[in-house]
Amino acid sequence: MAKSRNNDKWYRKLRNKYRLAVFNDQTFEERFSFRLTRLNVIAIVSSLSISFIILAFFIIAYTPIKEYIPGYPNVGEKKQLYRLNIVADSLLNDIRQKNLYIQNIKNIIEDKDIIEDSVPAPESKPGYDTITLHKSVEDSLLRAEFENQNMYNLYFNEFEQNRESSRSSIRSFNFFTPINGVITSRFGVTEKHYGIDIVASHNEAVKSTLDGTVIFTDWTLETGYVIAVQHARNLISFYKHNSVLLKEQGEHVNAGDPIAIAGESGELLSGPHLHFELWFNGTPVNPEEYIIFE
């Protein structure tokens, strides 16, 4: 019975009401007061503690303050570590490809099968300083035959390769005929005639073959009034032997815009005509492969 009474008293004490008053120290005037119980004080303190813990958690988690906690990793260090991992992975891949390249060279010399790039490189790294090269008879014959075939035609092989690349790159363009007329001299690399000559009516307008920007306008002793237009994909068109130039350097022109008047200026001509050239990546191409003139 005594124990149950003590428990009952303890529970009742939590509900006992108390008054918290604040007085003026000089006049003893009561400024304000609160009526509290032990249970209310416990609830208020618990709520304030939980609120403080939640606020501290959000401040530490979402602000730079967390970097000052001992043992907490720095965000900048994480980014730097990520970049270093990417660089290391790239270096390992580069080393693997170089090892594969050297191994394939060795296989070619020894007349073995070439290892494809999809096949992983062998883990054991060979000692390259101890490699002994063994030349096969078939490899020597193949090298000699190739050198004999390409001894005197290096320039023309490079020109053919550039011309083939230009065909595939600019064939999708819709070229505008610069001038209508009869072609009297065709494209020829061996004759160093890097364009075509077109005879047209007197004082006929010369039009831009594509959209572009005028990059050159001048008069020369050999080709007279010359105008050049820079187009997309590193393509340049030249128009020579004009009597008058209608555009200035730096102007933008559209396909079909008049840029000059055909004439017979310059010394390298046999009559009034237009000399038209197309250059792609610094290599002359035959305009007749892309434009219909007749």
Contacts in CASP RR format, 6 or more apart in sequence:
PFRMAT RR
TARGET T0000
AUTHOR 0000-0000-0000
METHOD contacts of the structure
MODEL  1
MAKSRNNDKWYRKLRNKYRLAVFNDQTFEERFSFRLTRLNVIAIVSSLSI
SFIILAFFIIAYTPIKEYIPGYPNVGEKKQLYRLNIVADSLLNDIRQKNL
YIQNIKNIIEDKDIIEDSVPAPESKPGYDTITLHKSVEDSLLRAEFENQN
MYNLYFNEFEQNRESSRSSIRSFNFFTPINGVITSRFGVTEKHYGIDIVA
SHNEAVKSTLDGTVIFTDWTLETGYVIAVQHARNLISFYKHNSVLLKEQG
EHVNAGDPIAIAGESGELLSGPHLHFELWFNGTPVNPEEYIIFE
13 38 0 8 1.000
14 37 0 8 1.000
14 38 0 8 1.000
14 39 0 8 1.000
14 42 0 8 1.000
15 37 0 8 1.000
15 38 0 8 1.000
15 39 0 8 1.000
16 37 0 8 1.000
16 38 0 8 1.000
17 35 0 8 1.000
17 36 0 8 1.000
17 37 0 8 1.000
18 35 0 8 1.000
18 36 0 8 1.000
18 37 0 8 1.000
18 38 0 8 1.000
19 33 0 8 1.000
19 34 0 8 1.000
19 35 0 8 1.000
19 36 0 8 1.000
20 33 0 8 1.000
20 34 0 8 1.000
20 35 0 8 1.000
20 36 0 8 1.000
21 30 0 8 1.000
21 32 0 8 1.000
21 33 0 8 1.000
21 34 0 8 1.000
22 30 0 8 1.000
22 31 0 8 1.000
22 32 0 8 1.000
22 33 0 8 1.000
23 29 0 8 1.000
23 30 0 8 1.000
23 31 0 8 1.000
24 30 0 8 1.000
24 31 0 8 1.000
59 65 0 8 1.000
60 66 0 8 1.000
60 69 0 8 1.000
66 72 0 8 1.000
67 74 0 8 1.000
67 75 0 8 1.000
96 120 0 8 1.000
96 121 0 8 1.000
97 117 0 8 1.000
99 121 0 8 1.000
99 125 0 8 1.000
100 115 0 8 1.000
100 117 0 8 1.000
100 121 0 8 1.000
102 128 0 8 1.000
103 115 0 8 1.000
103 121 0 8 1.000
103 122 0 8 1.000
103 126 0 8 1.000
104 114 0 8 1.000
104 115 0 8 1.000
106 112 0 8 1.000
106 131 0 8 1.000
107 113 0 8 1.000
107 114 0 8 1.000
107 115 0 8 1.000
108 114 0 8 1.000
108 139 0 8 1.000
109 133 0 8 1.000
109 134 0 8 1.000
109 135 0 8 1.000
109 136 0 8 1.000
109 139 0 8 1.000
110 134 0 8 1.000
110 136 0 8 1.000
111 136 0 8 1.000
111 138 0 8 1.000
111 139 0 8 1.000
115 121 0 8 1.000
150 157 0 8 1.000
156 189 0 8 1.000
159 189 0 8 1.000
159 283 0 8 1.000
162 280 0 8 1.000
162 281 0 8 1.000
162 282 0 8 1.000
162 283 0 8 1.000
163 283 0 8 1.000
163 285 0 8 1.000
165 281 0 8 1.000
166 280 0 8 1.000
166 281 0 8 1.000
166 283 0 8 1.000
166 285 0 8 1.000
167 285 0 8 1.000
167 289 0 8 1.000
169 233 0 8 1.000
169 280 0 8 1.000
170 233 0 8 1.000
170 235 0 8 1.000
170 280 0 8 1.000
170 285 0 8 1.000
170 290 0 8 1.000
171 290 0 8 1.000
173 210 0 8 1.000
173 231 0 8 1.000
173 235 0 8 1.000
173 290 0 8 1.000
174 255 0 8 1.000
175 209 0 8 1.000
175 210 0 8 1.000
175 255 0 8 1.000
175 290 0 8 1.000
175 291 0 8 1.000
176 207 0 8 1.000
176 208 0 8 1.000
176 209 0 8 1.000
176 210 0 8 1.000
176 255 0 8 1.000
176 256 0 8 1.000
177 207 0 8 1.000
177 209 0 8 1.000
177 291 0 8 1.000
177 292 0 8 1.000
177 293 0 8 1.000
178 198 0 8 1.000
178 206 0 8 1.000
178 207 0 8 1.000
178 208 0 8 1.000
178 209 0 8 1.000
178 237 0 8 1.000
178 239 0 8 1.000
178 274 0 8 1.000
178 276 0 8 1.000
178 291 0 8 1.000
179 198 0 8 1.000
179 200 0 8 1.000
179 204 0 8 1.000
179 205 0 8 1.000
179 206 0 8 1.000
179 207 0 8 1.000
179 262 0 8 1.000
179 274 0 8 1.000
179 276 0 8 1.000
180 200 0 8 1.000
180 204 0 8 1.000
180 293 0 8 1.000
181 198 0 8 1.000
181 199 0 8 1.000
181 200 0 8 1.000
181 201 0 8 1.000
181 293 0 8 1.000
181 294 0 8 1.000
182 198 0 8 1.000
182 199 0 8 1.000
182 294 0 8 1.000
183 196 0 8 1.000
183 197 0 8 1.000
183 198 0 8 1.000
183 199 0 8 1.000
183 288 0 8 1.000
183 293 0 8 1.000
183 294 0 8 1.000
184 197 0 8 1.000
184 198 0 8 1.000
184 199 0 8 1.000
184 273 0 8 1.000
185 193 0 8 1.000
185 196 0 8 1.000
185 197 0 8 1.000
186 193 0 8 1.000
186 196 0 8 1.000
186 288 0 8 1.000
187 193 0 8 1.000
187 194 0 8 1.000
187 195 0 8 1.000
187 196 0 8 1.000
187 284 0 8 1.000
187 286 0 8 1.000
187 287 0 8 1.000
187 288 0 8 1.000
188 194 0 8 1.000
188 195 0 8 1.000
188 286 0 8 1.000
189 284 0 8 1.000
194 277 0 8 1.000
194 279 0 8 1.000
194 284 0 8 1.000
195 275 0 8 1.000
195 276 0 8 1.000
195 277 0 8 1.000
195 278 0 8 1.000
195 284 0 8 1.000
195 286 0 8 1.000
195 287 0 8 1.000
196 275 0 8 1.000
196 276 0 8 1.000
196 286 0 8 1.000
196 287 0 8 1.000
196 288 0 8 1.000
196 293 0 8 1.000
197 273 0 8 1.000
197 274 0 8 1.000
197 275 0 8 1.000
197 276 0 8 1.000
198 273 0 8 1.000
198 274 0 8 1.000
198 276 0 8 1.000
198 293 0 8 1.000
199 271 0 8 1.000
199 272 0 8 1.000
199 273 0 8 1.000
200 262 0 8 1.000
200 272 0 8 1.000
200 273 0 8 1.000
200 274 0 8 1.000
201 262 0 8 1.000
202 262 0 8 1.000
202 263 0 8 1.000
202 272 0 8 1.000
203 243 0 8 1.000
203 261 0 8 1.000
203 262 0 8 1.000
203 263 0 8 1.000
204 261 0 8 1.000
204 262 0 8 1.000
205 246 0 8 1.000
205 258 0 8 1.000
205 260 0 8 1.000
205 261 0 8 1.000
205 262 0 8 1.000
206 239 0 8 1.000
206 242 0 8 1.000
206 258 0 8 1.000
206 259 0 8 1.000
206 260 0 8 1.000
206 261 0 8 1.000
206 262 0 8 1.000
206 274 0 8 1.000
207 255 0 8 1.000
207 256 0 8 1.000
207 257 0 8 1.000
207 258 0 8 1.000
207 259 0 8 1.000
208 229 0 8 1.000
208 237 0 8 1.000
208 253 0 8 1.000
208 254 0 8 1.000
208 255 0 8 1.000
208 256 0 8 1.000
208 257 0 8 1.000
208 259 0 8 1.000
209 229 0 8 1.000
209 231 0 8 1.000
209 237 0 8 1.000
209 255 0 8 1.000
209 256 0 8 1.000
209 276 0 8 1.000
209 278 0 8 1.000
209 291 0 8 1.000
210 229 0 8 1.000
210 231 0 8 1.000
210 232 0 8 1.000
210 235 0 8 1.000
210 237 0 8 1.000
210 255 0 8 1.000
211 231 0 8 1.000
211 232 0 8 1.000
211 252 0 8 1.000
211 253 0 8 1.000
211 254 0 8 1.000
211 255 0 8 1.000
212 229 0 8 1.000
212 230 0 8 1.000
212 231 0 8 1.000
212 232 0 8 1.000
212 252 0 8 1.000
212 253 0 8 1.000
212 254 0 8 1.000
213 229 0 8 1.000
213 230 0 8 1.000
213 250 0 8 1.000
213 251 0 8 1.000
213 252 0 8 1.000
213 253 0 8 1.000
214 227 0 8 1.000
214 228 0 8 1.000
214 229 0 8 1.000
214 230 0 8 1.000
214 247 0 8 1.000
214 248 0 8 1.000
214 249 0 8 1.000
214 250 0 8 1.000
214 251 0 8 1.000
214 252 0 8 1.000
214 253 0 8 1.000
214 259 0 8 1.000
215 228 0 8 1.000
215 229 0 8 1.000
215 230 0 8 1.000
215 236 0 8 1.000
215 249 0 8 1.000
215 250 0 8 1.000
216 226 0 8 1.000
216 227 0 8 1.000
216 228 0 8 1.000
216 249 0 8 1.000
217 225 0 8 1.000
217 226 0 8 1.000
217 227 0 8 1.000
217 228 0 8 1.000
217 245 0 8 1.000
217 247 0 8 1.000
217 248 0 8 1.000
217 249 0 8 1.000
218 225 0 8 1.000
218 226 0 8 1.000
219 225 0 8 1.000
219 226 0 8 1.000
219 265 0 8 1.000
220 226 0 8 1.000
220 266 0 8 1.000
221 266 0 8 1.000
221 267 0 8 1.000
222 266 0 8 1.000
222 267 0 8 1.000
222 268 0 8 1.000
223 240 0 8 1.000
223 241 0 8 1.000
223 265 0 8 1.000
223 266 0 8 1.000
223 268 0 8 1.000
223 275 0 8 1.000
224 240 0 8 1.000
224 241 0 8 1.000
224 242 0 8 1.000
224 265 0 8 1.000
224 266 0 8 1.000
225 240 0 8 1.000
225 241 0 8 1.000
225 242 0 8 1.000
225 243 0 8 1.000
225 244 0 8 1.000
225 245 0 8 1.000
225 260 0 8 1.000
225 265 0 8 1.000
226 238 0 8 1.000
226 239 0 8 1.000
226 240 0 8 1.000
226 242 0 8 1.000
227 238 0 8 1.000
227 239 0 8 1.000
227 242 0 8 1.000
227 245 0 8 1.000
227 247 0 8 1.000
227 259 0 8 1.000
227 260 0 8 1.000
228 236 0 8 1.000
228 237 0 8 1.000
228 238 0 8 1.000
228 239 0 8 1.000
229 236 0 8 1.000
229 237 0 8 1.000
229 239 0 8 1.000
229 253 0 8 1.000
229 259 0 8 1.000
230 236 0 8 1.000
231 237 0 8 1.000
233 280 0 8 1.000
234 280 0 8 1.000
234 281 0 8 1.000
234 282 0 8 1.000
235 278 0 8 1.000
235 279 0 8 1.000
235 280 0 8 1.000
236 278 0 8 1.000
236 279 0 8 1.000
236 280 0 8 1.000
236 282 0 8 1.000
237 276 0 8 1.000
237 277 0 8 1.000
237 278 0 8 1.000
237 279 0 8 1.000
238 275 0 8 1.000
238 276 0 8 1.000
238 277 0 8 1.000
238 278 0 8 1.000
238 279 0 8 1.000
239 259 0 8 1.000
239 260 0 8 1.000
239 274 0 8 1.000
239 275 0 8 1.000
239 276 0 8 1.000
240 274 0 8 1.000
240 275 0 8 1.000
240 276 0 8 1.000
240 277 0 8 1.000
241 262 0 8 1.000
241 263 0 8 1.000
241 264 0 8 1.000
241 265 0 8 1.000
241 266 0 8 1.000
241 269 0 8 1.000
241 272 0 8 1.000
241 273 0 8 1.000
241 274 0 8 1.000
241 275 0 8 1.000
242 260 0 8 1.000
242 261 0 8 1.000
242 262 0 8 1.000
242 263 0 8 1.000
242 265 0 8 1.000
242 274 0 8 1.000
243 260 0 8 1.000
243 261 0 8 1.000
243 262 0 8 1.000
243 263 0 8 1.000
243 264 0 8 1.000
243 265 0 8 1.000
244 260 0 8 1.000
244 261 0 8 1.000
245 259 0 8 1.000
245 260 0 8 1.000
246 258 0 8 1.000
246 259 0 8 1.000
246 260 0 8 1.000
246 261 0 8 1.000
247 253 0 8 1.000
247 257 0 8 1.000
247 259 0 8 1.000
247 260 0 8 1.000
253 259 0 8 1.000
262 272 0 8 1.000
262 273 0 8 1.000
262 274 0 8 1.000
263 272 0 8 1.000
263 273 0 8 1.000
263 274 0 8 1.000
264 271 0 8 1.000
264 272 0 8 1.000
264 273 0 8 1.000
269 275 0 8 1.000
276 287 0 8 1.000
277 284 0 8 1.000
277 287 0 8 1.000
278 284 0 8 1.000
278 285 0 8 1.000
278 286 0 8 1.000
278 287 0 8 1.000
278 290 0 8 1.000
279 285 0 8 1.000
287 293 0 8 1.000
END
